Amino acid sequence: MNLKTLVWLAALSYTLVIGGSLLMYRLLVVYPTIEQAALELRQNNISALTNVYEHDRDTFSLFNLDWAKWDNTYQYVSGQRPSFPHDNISSPSFLETGTDAVVILNLQGELLYASQKKQKRFQTTDNILNITQDLDINYVLKRDSQFGLIRHNGRPAYYVSHLIQDSAKQKKPNGVLIFIRDFNQRFFKRLNLPNGVNFELTALENSGKSSVPVVSVFNISSLKNKYVFGLGNTQGNIIALAQFTYPENSTPTALDSTTMFSITSLLTLPLFITVIIYFMLLRPIIEISTHINRMKKTGEVYRLNQKNYITEIDGFLKRFNTLVDKIHSYQKKLLNDSNTDGLTQIFNRKYFDEAYDTAWRTSTRANSTFNIVMIDIDYFKKYNDHYGHQQGDTALKEVAQALHKLTRRAEDTLARYGGEEFVIICHSPNTEQLKAKLQSIIQSIRDLQIEHNQSDICETLTISCGACFIGTTGQWMTNLKLDALKMADDALYEAKSTGRNKYCIHNFSSED
């Protein structure tokens, strides 16, 4: 596993642990508590309907009881006070009681009086069905105190009733008094529901069975945006629907926007930390590792020049670059040592072979001149035998330095070819200039005035030179590299065999 994978795996693990823990805490601890609190609050809101209705109904029932146990009412049913409805029910004070309809029956169920409020006054009717079709006459005649839900002129309403009796309750009841009240705006205001909660009470056109069950107690067991309850009459038929509607955003959810924002905000922290770690620490290390792997594959060692803000990484880079500089220094020294003759400190035979091959291949692609000069110290074996090898080494060094001064042009190459032999690659444009160059080489060694009493031609150390002159280079010389070198060697042999301390030039051309 690499470092990048490890960091991202750690960030992912942290995210899963923190995010999972927060999610489980929300689902298993926080949300059930919120859900229960919201459910209790809604149950209280809905229960307010029952409480307001029962309070309103009980007050209305007491009002009805007071009228039902009144002697004047009893006497009206007995036929003694025919003006009772006009004198009492049609009075302005009764209009303010909130009663919307009045029905008086005798115990045989015969209608004695029926009226309902219209246009701020009570209007009589001779048929109770004009007021409501839900009133069960037999039901209200059975007991002294009755109440129930009905529809009054297509609107939800309720009734209260008592048997009519004298005020002393000494005589037998002779009828029943029924008061009807609509569920009006005043009733809805008393519910005092929270803002946004809507309550509707709707009467059904046709009573009967419905998919919504009839309820007597408004209980809820789950959170919804809408609750519908069926309201039934005394016969068990649904005549109205009570509906509570809550705003969409009022129902708590397991993962609401606030929770998701909180979890996302907390999960942003490891992401932010991971990004910082990646750019400040991980990426520099990956780049360093990439460069080191590349060095391992290519074998090339180079400096790492990258800006970093971490002190430890920056210190590592500085130490690494110092080590690279030392390696380069050692490589340069090693290269120089491998290409330099240990005695004369000029290039050796190995370097010459490589340089000669490169120069030869370059010349085959260009139209120029090419010269190979072979040099040999005259009678050097006698010099060593007479003066000793230590003095012979000194002489070799002096000859090498003299030759080096004459071959400082960038395209010239001087190397020790072996023993007392040297070789030069140069580019004199014509034989005249090459002759002048060879003459100056021979003269430079004479000018050293190195004593050589064993020489057969001079009392000082001298050299002989053989040169191969190629006037025009090109593709024709591709495979003739060794031939040209042999021609230079042959020219040297000719110079030595014809008297030494001189030079000889052989021309090498495509016609040869």
C-alpha positions as CSV (number, residue, x, y, z in Angstrom):
1,M,0.0,0.0,0.0
2,N,1.4,3.4,-1.0
3,L,1.3,6.5,1.1
4,K,-1.4,8.2,-1.0
5,T,-3.7,5.2,-0.6
6,L,-3.1,5.1,3.1
7,V,-4.0,8.8,3.6
8,W,-7.1,8.6,1.5
9,L,-8.1,5.3,3.3
10,A,-7.6,7.0,6.6
11,A,-9.8,10.0,5.5
12,L,-12.5,7.6,4.2
13,S,-12.4,5.6,7.5
14,Y,-12.7,8.8,9.5
15,T,-15.6,10.0,7.4
16,L,-17.4,6.7,7.7
17,V,-16.9,6.5,11.4
18,I,-17.9,10.1,12.2
19,G,-20.6,10.3,9.6
20,G,-22.0,6.8,10.6
21,S,-21.9,7.7,14.3
22,L,-23.7,11.0,13.7
23,L,-26.2,9.3,11.5
24,M,-26.9,6.5,14.0
25,Y,-27.1,9.0,16.9
26,R,-29.6,11.0,14.9
27,L,-31.7,8.0,13.9
28,L,-31.6,6.1,17.2
29,V,-31.4,8.8,19.8
30,V,-32.3,12.3,18.6
31,Y,-35.0,11.5,16.0
32,P,-37.2,9.3,18.3
33,T,-37.2,12.0,20.9
34,I,-38.1,14.7,18.4
35,E,-40.7,12.4,16.9
36,Q,-42.3,11.7,20.3
37,A,-42.3,15.4,21.2
38,A,-43.9,16.4,17.9
39,L,-46.5,13.6,18.2
40,E,-47.4,14.7,21.7
41,L,-47.7,18.3,20.5
42,R,-50.0,17.3,17.7
43,Q,-52.0,15.1,20.0
44,N,-52.5,18.1,22.2
45,N,-53.6,20.2,19.2
46,I,-56.1,17.6,18.1
47,S,-57.3,16.9,21.6
48,A,-58.2,20.6,21.8
49,L,-61.0,19.9,19.4
50,T,-62.6,17.5,21.9
51,N,-62.0,19.7,24.8
52,V,-63.5,22.8,23.2
53,Y,-66.4,20.8,21.9
54,E,-67.1,19.1,25.3
55,H,-66.9,22.4,27.1
56,D,-69.1,24.2,24.6
57,R,-71.6,21.2,24.6
58,D,-71.8,21.1,28.4
59,T,-72.5,24.8,28.6
60,F,-75.1,24.5,25.9
61,S,-76.6,21.5,27.6
62,L,-77.0,23.4,30.9
63,F,-78.6,26.2,29.0
64,N,-81.0,23.6,27.4
65,L,-81.6,22.0,30.8
66,D,-82.6,25.4,32.3
67,W,-85.2,25.9,29.6
68,A,-86.5,22.3,29.7
69,K,-87.2,22.4,33.4
70,W,-89.0,25.7,33.2
71,D,-92.7,25.8,34.1
72,N,-93.5,28.0,31.1
73,T,-92.0,25.4,28.7
74,Y,-93.9,22.6,30.5
75,Q,-97.1,24.6,30.2
76,Y,-96.6,25.3,26.5
77,V,-96.3,21.6,25.8
78,S,-99.5,21.1,27.9
79,G,-101.3,23.7,25.7
80,Q,-101.5,26.4,28.3
81,R,-99.1,29.0,26.9
82,P,-99.5,29.1,23.1
83,S,-97.5,32.4,23.0
84,F,-94.4,30.8,24.6
85,P,-92.3,30.6,21.4
86,H,-93.1,34.1,20.3
87,D,-92.5,35.6,23.8
88,N,-89.2,33.7,24.5
89,I,-87.6,32.1,21.5
90,S,-88.2,35.0,19.1
91,S,-86.9,37.5,21.7
92,P,-83.6,39.4,21.0
93,S,-82.0,38.0,24.0
94,F,-82.4,34.4,22.8
95,L,-80.9,35.3,19.5
96,E,-77.7,36.1,21.3
97,T,-77.4,32.7,22.9
98,G,-75.8,31.0,19.9
99,T,-78.7,28.7,19.4
100,D,-79.2,28.0,15.7
101,A,-82.4,25.9,15.8
102,V,-85.1,24.9,18.4
103,V,-87.3,21.8,18.3
104,I,-90.1,20.9,20.8
105,L,-91.7,17.5,20.7
106,N,-94.3,15.8,22.9
107,L,-93.6,12.4,24.3
108,Q,-95.5,10.8,21.4
109,G,-92.9,12.3,19.1
110,E,-95.3,14.8,17.5
111,L,-93.7,18.1,16.5
112,L,-95.1,21.0,18.5
113,Y,-92.6,23.7,17.4
114,A,-89.6,24.0,15.1
115,S,-87.7,27.0,14.1
116,Q,-84.2,28.0,12.9
117,K,-82.2,31.1,12.8
118,K,-82.2,32.8,9.4
119,Q,-81.2,36.4,8.7
120,K,-80.8,37.2,12.4
121,R,-84.3,35.9,13.4
122,F,-86.0,32.6,14.0
123,Q,-88.3,31.3,11.3
124,T,-90.7,28.5,12.1
125,T,-91.2,25.3,10.0
126,D,-93.8,22.6,10.2
127,N,-91.3,19.8,9.3
128,I,-88.2,18.9,11.3
129,L,-86.6,17.5,8.1
130,N,-86.3,21.1,7.0
131,I,-83.8,21.5,9.9
132,T,-82.0,18.2,9.9
133,Q,-82.4,14.6,8.7
134,D,-80.0,13.2,11.3
135,L,-82.1,13.6,14.5
136,D,-83.3,10.2,15.9
137,I,-86.6,11.1,17.5
138,N,-86.9,7.8,19.4
139,Y,-83.4,8.2,20.7
140,V,-84.0,11.7,22.2
141,L,-87.3,10.5,23.9
142,K,-85.7,7.7,25.8
143,R,-83.5,9.7,28.3
144,D,-83.6,13.0,30.0
145,S,-80.2,14.2,28.7
146,Q,-79.1,13.6,25.2
147,F,-76.6,15.1,22.7
148,G,-75.1,14.2,19.3
149,L,-73.7,15.3,16.0
150,I,-76.0,16.2,13.2
151,R,-76.1,18.2,9.9
152,H,-78.0,21.4,10.0
153,N,-78.6,22.9,6.6
154,G,-75.6,21.1,5.2
155,R,-73.3,22.3,7.9
156,P,-71.8,20.3,10.8
157,A,-73.7,20.9,14.0
158,Y,-74.6,19.3,17.3
159,Y,-77.7,19.1,19.4
160,V,-78.5,18.9,23.1
161,S,-81.8,17.8,24.6
162,H,-83.7,17.3,27.9
163,L,-87.1,16.0,28.7
164,I,-89.5,18.9,29.4
165,Q,-90.7,18.9,33.1
166,D,-91.9,21.4,35.6
167,S,-89.3,23.3,37.6
168,A,-90.0,21.3,40.8
169,K,-89.7,18.1,38.8
170,Q,-92.8,16.7,40.6
171,K,-94.8,16.1,37.4
172,K,-94.0,13.6,34.7
173,P,-92.2,14.9,31.6
174,N,-94.5,15.8,28.8
175,G,-92.1,16.5,26.0
176,V,-88.5,17.1,24.9
177,L,-86.7,20.3,24.2
178,I,-83.9,20.2,21.5
179,F,-81.4,23.0,20.9
180,I,-79.1,22.9,17.8
181,R,-75.8,24.8,17.4
182,D,-73.7,25.0,14.3
183,F,-69.9,24.7,14.5
184,N,-69.3,28.3,13.7
185,Q,-66.3,30.6,13.4
186,R,-66.3,31.3,17.1
187,F,-65.9,27.6,17.8
188,F,-62.9,27.3,15.5
189,K,-61.2,30.4,17.1
190,R,-61.4,28.7,20.5
191,L,-59.2,25.8,19.2
192,N,-56.2,28.2,19.3
193,L,-54.2,26.1,16.8
194,P,-50.5,27.0,16.0
195,N,-49.8,29.1,13.0
196,G,-49.9,27.1,9.8
197,V,-52.1,24.3,11.2
198,N,-55.4,24.2,9.3
199,F,-58.6,22.6,10.7
200,E,-61.6,21.8,8.5
201,L,-64.9,20.4,9.5
202,T,-66.9,19.3,6.5
203,A,-70.4,17.8,6.4
204,L,-71.0,14.9,4.0
205,E,-73.9,15.1,1.6
206,N,-74.9,11.5,2.1
207,S,-74.4,9.7,5.4
208,G,-73.3,6.1,5.4
209,K,-70.2,3.9,5.6
210,S,-66.8,5.4,4.7
211,S,-63.2,4.3,4.4
212,V,-62.6,6.7,7.3
213,P,-63.7,5.1,10.6
214,V,-66.0,6.7,13.1
215,V,-64.1,8.0,16.1
216,S,-65.1,9.2,19.5
217,V,-61.6,10.0,20.7
218,F,-59.2,11.8,18.5
219,N,-56.0,9.8,19.0
220,I,-53.0,9.7,16.7
221,S,-50.1,7.2,16.7
222,S,-47.8,8.5,13.9
223,L,-46.6,11.7,12.3
224,K,-48.5,12.7,9.2
225,N,-49.1,16.0,7.4
226,K,-52.8,15.3,7.3
227,Y,-55.2,13.6,9.8
228,V,-58.8,12.8,8.9
229,F,-61.4,11.7,11.4
230,G,-64.9,10.5,10.7
231,L,-67.7,12.0,12.8
232,G,-70.9,9.9,13.2
233,N,-74.4,10.5,14.4
234,T,-76.3,8.4,16.9
235,Q,-77.1,5.8,14.3
236,G,-73.3,5.2,13.7
237,N,-73.3,6.8,10.2
238,I,-70.6,9.2,9.2
239,I,-72.0,12.6,8.6
240,A,-68.9,14.8,8.7
241,L,-65.1,14.7,8.4
242,A,-62.7,16.5,10.7
243,Q,-59.4,17.2,9.0
244,F,-56.2,18.6,10.5
245,T,-53.5,19.7,8.0
246,Y,-50.0,20.5,9.1
247,P,-47.4,22.3,7.0
248,E,-44.9,20.1,5.1
249,N,-41.9,21.5,7.0
250,S,-43.5,21.0,10.4
251,T,-43.2,17.2,10.3
252,P,-39.8,16.2,11.5
253,T,-37.9,13.7,9.3
254,A,-35.1,11.4,10.2
255,L,-32.7,13.3,8.0
256,D,-33.8,16.9,7.7
257,S,-31.9,19.7,6.0
258,T,-30.4,21.0,9.3
259,T,-29.1,17.5,10.2
260,M,-27.7,17.0,6.8
261,F,-26.0,20.4,6.8
262,S,-24.6,19.6,10.3
263,I,-23.3,16.2,9.2
264,T,-21.9,17.6,6.0
265,S,-20.2,20.4,7.8
266,L,-18.5,17.9,10.2
267,L,-17.5,15.7,7.3
268,T,-16.0,18.7,5.5
269,L,-13.4,18.9,8.3
270,P,-11.6,15.6,7.4
271,L,-11.9,16.4,3.7
272,F,-10.3,19.8,4.4
273,I,-7.6,18.2,6.5
274,T,-7.0,15.6,3.9
275,V,-6.6,18.1,1.1
276,I,-4.1,20.1,3.2
277,I,-2.2,17.0,4.1
278,Y,-2.2,16.0,0.4
279,F,-0.9,19.3,-0.9
280,M,1.5,20.1,2.0
281,L,2.9,16.7,2.8
282,L,1.6,13.9,0.6
283,R,2.1,15.4,-2.9
284,P,5.8,16.5,-2.2
285,I,6.6,13.0,-0.9
286,I,4.9,11.4,-3.9
287,E,6.9,13.7,-6.3
288,I,10.1,12.9,-4.5
289,S,9.3,9.1,-4.6
290,T,8.5,9.4,-8.3
291,H,11.8,11.1,-9.1
292,I,13.8,8.6,-7.1
293,N,12.0,5.7,-8.9
294,R,12.8,7.4,-12.2
295,M,16.5,7.7,-11.1
296,K,16.5,4.0,-10.2
297,K,15.2,3.0,-13.7
298,T,17.3,5.4,-15.8
299,G,20.4,5.3,-13.6
300,E,20.6,9.1,-13.9
301,V,20.9,11.0,-10.6
302,Y,19.8,14.6,-10.6
303,R,18.9,17.4,-8.1
304,L,15.4,17.8,-6.8
305,N,14.4,21.5,-7.1
306,Q,10.9,21.7,-5.6
307,K,9.5,24.3,-3.2
308,N,8.2,22.9,0.0
309,Y,6.7,24.4,3.2
310,I,7.5,21.5,5.5
311,T,10.8,22.0,7.3
312,E,11.6,18.3,7.5
313,I,10.9,17.7,3.8
314,D,12.9,20.8,2.9
315,G,15.8,19.6,5.0
316,F,15.6,16.2,3.3
317,L,15.7,17.8,-0.1
318,K,18.8,19.9,0.8
319,R,20.6,16.9,2.1
320,F,19.6,14.9,-0.9
321,N,20.8,17.5,-3.3
322,T,24.1,17.7,-1.4
323,L,24.5,14.0,-1.8
324,V,23.6,14.3,-5.5
325,D,26.3,17.0,-5.9
326,K,28.9,14.7,-4.3
327,I,27.8,11.9,-6.6
328,H,28.2,14.1,-9.6
329,S,31.6,15.2,-8.4
330,Y,32.6,11.6,-7.9
331,Q,31.2,10.6,-11.3
332,K,33.1,13.4,-13.0
333,K,36.3,12.5,-11.2
334,L,35.7,8.8,-12.1
335,L,35.0,9.7,-15.7
336,N,38.1,11.9,-15.9
337,D,40.2,9.1,-14.2
338,S,38.9,6.6,-16.7
339,N,39.6,8.9,-19.7
340,T,43.0,10.3,-18.5
341,D,46.4,8.8,-18.7
342,G,47.7,8.6,-15.2
343,L,51.3,9.6,-16.1
344,T,50.9,12.4,-18.7
345,Q,47.4,13.7,-17.6
346,I,46.2,13.8,-21.1
347,F,43.5,11.6,-22.7
348,N,44.3,7.9,-22.8
349,R,43.8,5.3,-25.5
350,K,40.3,4.4,-24.3
351,Y,39.1,8.0,-24.6
352,F,40.8,8.3,-28.0
353,D,38.9,5.3,-29.4
354,E,35.6,6.8,-28.3
355,A,36.4,10.3,-29.5
356,Y,37.8,8.9,-32.8
357,D,34.6,6.9,-33.4
358,T,32.4,9.9,-32.7
359,A,34.5,12.3,-34.9
360,W,34.6,9.7,-37.7
361,R,30.8,9.2,-37.7
362,T,30.3,13.0,-37.6
363,S,32.6,13.5,-40.6
364,T,30.7,11.0,-42.7
365,R,27.6,13.2,-42.5
366,A,29.5,16.5,-43.3
367,N,31.7,17.9,-46.0
368,S,34.9,18.9,-44.2
369,T,38.5,17.8,-43.7
370,F,39.8,15.2,-41.2
371,N,43.4,14.7,-40.0
372,I,44.9,11.9,-38.0
373,V,48.4,12.5,-36.7
374,M,50.5,9.7,-35.1
375,I,53.5,10.8,-33.1
376,D,56.4,8.7,-31.7
377,I,59.4,9.8,-29.6
378,D,62.6,8.9,-31.5
379,Y,64.9,6.3,-29.9
380,F,62.9,6.4,-26.6
381,K,64.0,2.9,-25.6
382,K,67.6,4.0,-25.7
383,Y,66.6,7.0,-23.6
384,N,65.0,4.8,-20.9
385,D,68.0,2.5,-20.9
386,H,70.5,5.3,-20.5
387,Y,68.7,7.8,-18.3
388,G,66.4,5.4,-16.5
389,H,62.6,4.9,-16.5
390,Q,62.0,7.6,-14.0
391,Q,63.7,10.2,-16.2
392,G,61.8,8.6,-19.1
393,D,58.5,9.3,-17.4
394,T,59.5,12.9,-16.8
395,A,60.3,13.2,-20.5
396,L,56.9,11.8,-21.5
397,K,55.2,14.3,-19.3
398,E,57.1,17.2,-20.8
399,V,56.4,16.0,-24.3
400,A,52.6,15.6,-23.5
401,Q,52.4,19.1,-22.1
402,A,54.1,20.6,-25.1
403,L,51.7,18.8,-27.4
404,H,48.7,19.8,-25.3
405,K,49.6,23.5,-25.8
406,L,49.4,23.1,-29.5
407,T,46.0,21.3,-29.5
408,R,43.7,23.6,-27.5
409,R,41.1,24.0,-30.2
410,A,37.7,22.5,-29.3
411,E,37.7,20.2,-32.3
412,D,41.3,18.9,-31.6
413,T,41.9,15.7,-29.5
414,L,45.2,14.7,-28.1
415,A,45.8,11.3,-26.4
416,R,48.5,9.0,-25.4
417,Y,48.3,6.1,-27.7
418,G,50.6,3.8,-25.9
419,G,54.2,3.8,-24.6
420,E,56.0,6.7,-26.2
421,E,53.3,7.2,-28.9
422,F,50.7,10.0,-29.1
423,V,47.8,10.6,-31.5
424,I,46.1,13.8,-32.5
425,I,42.7,14.4,-34.3
426,C,42.6,17.8,-36.0
427,H,40.9,19.5,-38.9
428,S,43.4,21.4,-41.0
429,P,41.6,22.6,-44.2
430,N,44.5,21.7,-46.5
431,T,47.9,20.0,-46.6
432,E,49.8,23.2,-46.4
433,Q,48.3,24.1,-43.1
434,L,48.7,20.5,-41.9
435,K,52.4,20.7,-42.8
436,A,52.8,23.9,-40.8
437,K,51.0,22.3,-37.9
438,L,53.2,19.2,-38.0
439,Q,56.3,21.4,-38.3
440,S,55.3,23.4,-35.2
441,I,54.7,20.1,-33.3
442,I,58.2,18.8,-34.1
443,Q,59.8,22.1,-33.3
444,S,58.0,22.4,-29.9
445,I,59.6,19.2,-28.8
446,R,63.0,20.3,-30.0
447,D,62.5,23.5,-28.0
448,L,62.2,21.5,-24.9
449,Q,65.9,20.8,-25.1
450,I,65.7,17.5,-23.3
451,E,69.1,15.9,-23.4
452,H,69.3,12.6,-25.4
453,N,72.9,11.6,-26.0
454,Q,71.9,8.1,-27.1
455,S,70.0,9.5,-30.1
456,D,71.4,8.8,-33.6
457,I,70.1,12.0,-35.1
458,C,70.3,14.7,-32.4
459,E,71.6,15.4,-29.0
460,T,68.2,16.4,-27.7
461,L,64.9,14.5,-27.7
462,T,63.0,14.6,-31.0
463,I,59.8,13.1,-32.4
464,S,58.6,11.7,-35.7
465,C,55.0,12.3,-37.1
466,G,52.8,10.5,-39.6
467,A,49.6,12.1,-40.8
468,C,46.5,10.9,-42.7
469,F,44.9,13.8,-44.5
470,I,41.3,13.5,-45.7
471,G,40.5,16.5,-47.8
472,T,36.8,15.8,-48.3
473,T,34.7,13.7,-45.9
474,G,31.4,12.0,-46.6
475,Q,29.4,8.8,-46.8
476,W,32.1,7.1,-48.8
477,M,34.3,6.8,-45.6
478,T,31.7,5.1,-43.5
479,N,33.5,1.8,-43.1
480,L,37.1,3.0,-43.6
481,K,37.8,4.2,-40.1
482,L,40.6,1.6,-39.4
483,D,42.0,2.1,-42.8
484,A,42.6,5.8,-42.2
485,L,44.2,5.0,-38.8
486,K,46.5,2.5,-40.5
487,M,47.4,5.1,-43.2
488,A,48.5,7.5,-40.4
489,D,50.5,4.7,-38.8
490,D,52.1,3.9,-42.2
491,A,53.0,7.5,-42.6
492,L,54.7,7.5,-39.2
493,Y,56.6,4.4,-40.1
494,E,57.8,6.1,-43.3
495,A,58.9,9.2,-41.4
496,K,60.9,7.0,-39.0
497,S,62.4,4.8,-41.7
498,T,63.5,7.8,-43.7
499,G,65.5,9.6,-41.0
500,R,63.2,10.5,-38.1
501,N,62.8,13.9,-36.6
502,K,60.5,14.7,-39.4
503,Y,56.9,14.2,-40.6
504,C,55.2,12.4,-43.5
505,I,51.7,12.9,-44.9
506,H,49.5,10.4,-46.7
507,N,46.3,11.5,-48.5
508,F,43.2,9.4,-48.0
509,S,40.5,9.8,-50.6
510,S,37.5,8.0,-52.1
511,E,39.7,6.9,-55.0
512,D,42.1,4.9,-52.8
